[in-house]
Amino acid sequence: MKSFTRSDQARTPRRVMEIMKATRLKYWPAVGIPFAIGVLRSSTFPTFFEVFVALSVFVFALAGSGHMLNQYYDRHLDPDNPRTKNLPIASGRLSKQTALFSAVILLLLGFFASFYLGFELFVLYLIGTAASVAYSVPPFRLKERFVLGATTSALGYILIGLYAGWLLTKSFSLQPLGIGFPIIFAALSAHIYKDVEDRKGDKKHGVRTVATRLGSRGAVKISWLLSVIGYALFPVFSALGFLSPYFVWLGFGVLPSTLFFKPLIASEVSQKNIRNKGWLLFGCLLSTLVIVLSLTFFTSPFGG
């Protein structure tokens, strides 16, 4: 009995660590930074406790559980993709039962905690939960329905995070969309690029994504086009008065985006080359979010 107890105690920290890894920590900024942008755009800073609760609800509970649900229902195809084969569930380090139980617990914790944040944020959490479930769980499985998967993912990351920050101090408004739309196109671009990375396993298991339908090269072209549109919208929205004139400079992002995608479009797409450049594209998206956050801060009342 003593041996079992010690073994169980030793496994518990490892299990907790694998659960945390299953929430995909590296993707938390994709929700957290839009959240911060939403707070700054509202021009009214909430209490730090409200910020903490909102981040816990929308980043840890909602986004984290969404990633675990996705891995749970992708457990048969993730081992066939180099990008996902080492994820906790796909590799067997985390049991599917533990993952599903943890995802449900996180969703429930977020559900009850969102009550504290007010009615509009509670409704936003319900919308996010519905989108997360519809993305991964049969019979909906929007991720297998061509562009619906990429669109749901981009809206879930950017709009949910953006409005979670905005609604802490403001009522629902279309104003956040002025900064949200350009970022959504960038997120769409990154998601479709990810589909190219996962094309091998997705095609084997009959998952219908942009990459499996149009081929790797066609999907890369779509990813580049969406990226260009996203950067081009910043100066357009600045000219229309939706954004500060400082955001015009982000239009120059079209150039590095084109330089990144040009070699991939010009020749036959190599899966190895796609994977090697995946981190670079993710870094570019993260850098863009940080720049948008910085500009939002300096053009807000908080930045003087």
C-alpha positions in Angstrom: 0.0 0.0 0.0 2.9 2.4 0.8 4.5 1.7 -2.6 1.2 2.5 -4.3 0.7 5.7 -2.4 4.2 7.0 -3.2 3.8 6.0 -6.8 0.4 7.8 -7.0 1.9 10.9 -5.4 4.7 10.9 -7.9 2.3 10.6 -10.8 0.0 13.5 -9.7 2.4 16.4 -10.5 3.2 14.8 -13.8 -0.5 14.4 -14.6 -1.2 18.0 -13.7 1.7 19.1 -15.9 0.3 17.1 -18.8 -3.1 18.6 -18.3 -1.6 22.1 -18.4 0.3 21.2 -21.6 -3.0 19.9 -23.1 -4.5 23.4 -22.7 -1.8 24.5 -25.3 -0.1 27.2 -23.2 1.7 28.6 -26.3 -1.7 29.6 -27.8 -2.9 31.5 -24.7 -1.4 34.8 -26.0 -3.7 34.5 -29.0 -6.6 35.1 -26.7 -4.9 37.0 -23.9 -3.5 39.8 -26.1 -6.8 40.5 -27.9 -8.3 40.6 -24.4 -5.8 43.3 -23.3 -6.5 45.2 -26.6 -10.2 45.1 -25.7 -9.5 46.5 -22.3 -7.4 49.3 -23.6 -9.9 50.1 -26.4 -12.6 50.5 -23.8 -10.7 53.5 -22.3 -11.8 52.4 -18.8 -9.6 50.1 -16.7 -11.5 47.5 -14.7 -10.3 46.3 -11.3 -7.3 43.9 -11.2 -9.6 41.2 -9.7 -12.0 41.5 -12.6 -9.1 41.2 -15.0 -7.8 38.1 -13.2 -11.3 36.4 -13.2 -11.9 37.3 -16.9 -8.5 35.9 -17.9 -9.1 32.8 -15.9 -12.5 32.3 -17.5 -11.7 33.1 -21.2 -8.1 32.1 -21.5 -7.6 29.2 -19.0 -11.1 27.7 -18.8 -12.6 28.4 -22.2 -9.5 28.3 -24.5 -7.8 25.6 -22.4 -10.9 23.3 -22.4 -11.4 23.9 -26.1 -7.9 22.7 -26.9 -8.4 19.6 -24.7 -11.7 18.8 -26.4 -10.0 19.1 -29.8 -7.2 16.8 -28.8 -9.7 14.3 -27.3 -11.7 14.0 -30.6 -8.5 14.2 -32.7 -6.7 11.5 -30.7 -6.9 9.0 -33.7 -5.4 11.4 -36.3 -3.0 13.5 -34.2 -0.4 10.7 -34.1 -0.1 10.8 -37.9 0.8 14.5 -37.9 4.4 15.6 -37.0 3.0 18.8 -35.5 0.6 17.1 -33.1 2.0 13.6 -32.5 3.8 14.6 -29.3 0.7 16.2 -27.7 -0.2 14.7 -24.3 -3.2 12.7 -25.5 -1.8 11.6 -28.8 1.5 10.5 -27.2 -0.4 8.6 -24.4 1.1 10.7 -21.6 -2.4 11.8 -20.7 -5.4 9.4 -20.8 -8.4 10.3 -22.9 -10.6 9.9 -19.8 -8.5 12.4 -17.7 -8.5 14.9 -20.6 -12.2 14.8 -21.2 -12.9 15.0 -17.4 -10.5 18.0 -17.1 -12.1 19.8 -20.1 -15.6 19.4 -18.6 -14.4 20.6 -15.2 -12.8 23.7 -16.8 -15.9 24.5 -18.7 -18.1 24.2 -15.6 -15.6 26.4 -13.6 -15.7 29.0 -16.3 -19.5 28.8 -16.5 -19.9 29.6 -12.8 -17.1 32.2 -12.6 -18.5 34.1 -15.6 -21.6 34.9 -13.5 -19.5 37.2 -11.5 -18.5 39.2 -14.6 -22.0 40.2 -15.5 -24.7 39.2 -17.9 -23.0 40.2 -21.2 -19.8 38.4 -20.4 -21.8 35.4 -19.2 -23.5 35.3 -22.6 -20.2 35.7 -24.4 -18.8 32.7 -22.5 -21.8 30.7 -23.5 -21.2 31.7 -27.2 -17.6 30.8 -26.8 -18.4 27.4 -25.3 -20.9 26.7 -28.1 -18.3 27.5 -30.7 -15.7 25.4 -29.0 -17.9 22.4 -28.8 -19.2 22.8 -32.3 -15.6 23.1 -33.6 -14.4 19.7 -32.2 -17.4 17.6 -31.1 -19.4 15.3 -33.4 -21.9 15.6 -35.1 -21.0 19.3 -35.7 -17.2 19.0 -36.1 -16.9 22.4 -37.9 -13.2 21.8 -38.2 -14.0 19.2 -40.9 -16.2 21.6 -42.9 -13.8 23.3 -45.2 -13.5 27.1 -44.3 -15.9 26.9 -41.4 -13.2 25.3 -39.2 -10.7 28.1 -39.8 -13.3 30.8 -39.5 -14.6 29.4 -36.2 -11.1 29.2 -34.8 -10.1 32.7 -35.8 -13.3 34.2 -34.5 -12.9 32.2 -31.3 -9.4 33.4 -30.6 -9.7 37.0 -31.6 -13.3 38.2 -31.2 -14.0 36.3 -28.0 -10.8 37.6 -26.4 -11.4 41.2 -27.7 -14.9 41.4 -26.5 -14.1 39.8 -23.2 -11.8 42.8 -22.5 -14.2 45.3 -23.9 -17.3 44.1 -22.0 -15.6 44.3 -18.6 -16.4 48.0 -18.6 -18.5 48.7 -21.7 -21.7 47.4 -23.2 -21.9 45.5 -26.4 -20.8 47.7 -29.4 -19.5 47.2 -32.9 -16.5 49.5 -32.1 -14.0 46.7 -31.3 -14.5 45.3 -34.8 -12.5 48.2 -36.2 -9.4 46.7 -34.7 -10.7 43.1 -34.7 -11.2 42.5 -38.4 -7.6 43.0 -39.5 -6.4 40.7 -36.7 -9.0 38.1 -37.6 -7.6 37.9 -41.2 -4.1 37.3 -39.7 -5.5 34.5 -37.5 -7.3 33.0 -40.4 -4.0 33.0 -42.4 -2.2 31.2 -39.5 -4.9 28.6 -39.1 -5.0 27.7 -42.8 -1.2 27.4 -42.7 -1.5 25.1 -39.7 -3.9 23.0 -41.8 -1.1 22.6 -44.4 1.1 21.3 -41.7 -1.5 18.8 -40.7 -2.5 17.8 -44.2 -1.0 14.3 -44.1 -3.0 13.0 -41.1 -6.1 15.0 -42.1 -6.2 13.6 -45.6 -5.6 10.0 -44.3 -8.6 10.3 -42.0 -10.9 12.1 -44.4 -10.9 15.5 -42.6 -12.0 18.2 -45.1 -9.9 21.3 -44.6 -8.7 24.0 -47.0 -5.4 22.1 -47.3 -7.0 18.7 -48.1 -9.5 20.2 -50.5 -7.2 22.7 -52.4 -3.8 21.0 -51.8 -0.8 22.4 -50.0 0.1 24.9 -52.6 -3.4 26.2 -53.0 -3.9 26.5 -49.2 -0.6 28.4 -48.9 -1.8 30.9 -51.5 -5.0 31.4 -49.6 -3.0 31.8 -46.4 -0.8 34.5 -48.0 -3.9 36.3 -49.5 -5.6 36.5 -46.1 -2.4 37.7 -44.5 -2.1 40.5 -47.1 -5.7 41.5 -46.6 -5.2 41.6 -42.8 -2.2 44.0 -43.0 -3.8 46.1 -45.8 -6.9 46.7 -43.6 -5.0 48.6 -41.0 -4.3 51.7 -43.3 -7.8 51.4 -44.8 -9.5 51.5 -41.4 -7.1 54.3 -40.3 -8.2 56.3 -43.3 -11.8 55.6 -42.5 -11.3 56.9 -39.0 -11.9 53.5 -37.2 -8.3 53.4 -36.1 -5.6 55.9 -35.1 -3.3 57.2 -37.9 -0.5 55.3 -36.2 -1.9 52.0 -37.4 -1.2 53.0 -41.0 2.4 51.7 -40.4 1.1 48.2 -40.0 0.2 48.2 -43.7 3.9 47.7 -44.4 3.4 44.2 -43.0 2.3 43.2 -46.5 6.0 43.2 -47.5 7.4 40.7 -45.0 4.3 38.6 -45.4 4.9 38.4 -49.1 8.6 37.6 -48.6 7.7 34.8 -46.2 5.1 33.2 -48.5 6.8 33.8 -51.9 9.2 30.8 -51.8 6.4 28.5 -50.7 4.1 29.6 -53.5 6.8 29.7 -56.3 7.7 26.0 -56.0 6.2 22.6 -55.0 5.4 22.8 -51.3 7.6 20.6 -49.1 5.9 19.4 -45.9 9.3 19.6 -44.2 9.7 23.2 -45.3 6.2 24.1 -44.3 6.8 22.7 -40.8 10.2 24.4 -40.4 8.6 27.8 -41.2 5.5 27.3 -39.1 7.2 28.7 -36.0 8.3 31.7 -38.0 4.7 32.5 -39.1 3.5 32.0 -35.5 6.2 34.4 -34.3 5.1 37.0 -36.9 1.5 36.7 -35.8 2.4 37.1 -32.2 4.6 40.1 -33.0 1.8 41.7 -34.9 -0.5 41.2 -31.9 2.1 42.8 -29.6 2.6 45.8 -32.0 -1.2 46.3 -32.2 -1.4 46.0 -28.4 1.5 48.6 -28.0 -0.2 51.0 -30.5 -3.5 50.6 -28.7 -1.9 51.4 -25.4 -0.1 54.6 -26.7 -3.2 55.9 -28.4 -5.4 55.2 -25.4 -5.9 57.4 -22.3 -3.6 55.0 -20.3 -0.7 55.8 -22.6 -1.0 59.5 -22.0 
